[in-house]
Amino acid sequence: MNTIGLFIFCLESGVPKIDRINGAKSNLLPWSPTWGEINYEGYKLPTIEFHNDLYGRLQELSEKRNINKFEGWLVDQGVKKTKQWTKETKGNGGGTQKTQRC
């Protein structure tokens, strides 16, 4: 991100303001800036796209491609399993499976 930048234009008390996002924030992801980052930094919108960007980056850093192994890695990093998820399966009569997720 040395040759490009993310600039946030806004009004504060009626006065135009321009902020350049740089430093650690601008290099959050190797492929920065993403639409998710732009929406978060510019509008403070934590979109599903930004969540997916961050989740994908963590999964890449963990080198765990399997969801259960990645969940185990998150737990090893101190993330607590606090969400109850219901996985729906289709075919063979369907059914659901409840599990704890980070």
N, C-alpha and C positions, 0 to 999 in steps of 0.2 A: 504494500500500500504506500510505497514511497512516491509514486508518481500520480496517484489518484487520492481523493479524499472524500470524506462524508461531511457535508456541511448542513447544519440545521439552521433554517431561517425562521424567526418567530418575532412576535411583538411582546414586549414586556412593558406594561403600563403605557402602551401606545408608542413605545420607542422600538424601532427595528433593531433586532439583535441577530448576529451571525455567530454560530459556534462551530468550530471544526472539531470533529471527533478524531482524536489521534491517540497515540500511545498504546497502552495495553488494550483499551476498548476497541481501537480500530483494527487490531489484529486478533480478534477473538477467535476467528476461524481462518483456516488457510485460504479459503475461497471468498473472504470478506470483500466488500459488504454484500450480504444477501438481502432479499426483499424483507425477510423476517427481521434482520438487524435494523434495516432502515426504518421499518414501521415501529420498532421498539424504541430506537433512539430518537426518531423524529416526532412520534405521536404517543409514545409511552404505551403502545399496544402490544401486550405479550401474546402474539398470535400463535396458532398451531404450527405455522411454518417456522417460526423462530424456535419453538419447542423442538420440532423435528431437526432443525439445524444443530441445536445444542445436544440433543440426544444422540444424533448420528456421530457428532464429533467425539462424545464420550465413548461411544461404542467403538469407534475407530481407535482411540487411544488405549482402550482396554484390550484390543485385539481379540475380543470375544464376539464371534459372529452369531452364536446360538443365544436366543433370548434368555434361557434359564442360566446359562453360564455368565451372561452379562449382568443379570440380576444379582447373581452371587458376587460378582466383582463389585457392584455398587454397594452391597451389604458389607463387603470387606473394606470398603472406603469409608464406612460409617453411616451410609444412608439407611434409614429405617424403613421397613415394609409397613406402610400405614394405609394403603389403599386396598379395598376389597374389589376384585375384578371378577366378572363372570365371563368365561370364555364359552361362546356358543359354537357347537360343532354341528355340521350339516351332513346329511347322508347317514346311512345305517341307523335310521331311527332318530337322529338328532340327539339332543341332550345338551346339558350345560355342565360346566366344571368351575367351581369357585376356587379362587387362589388369592393369596396376598401378593401385592406388588409394591415396588418402591414408589 
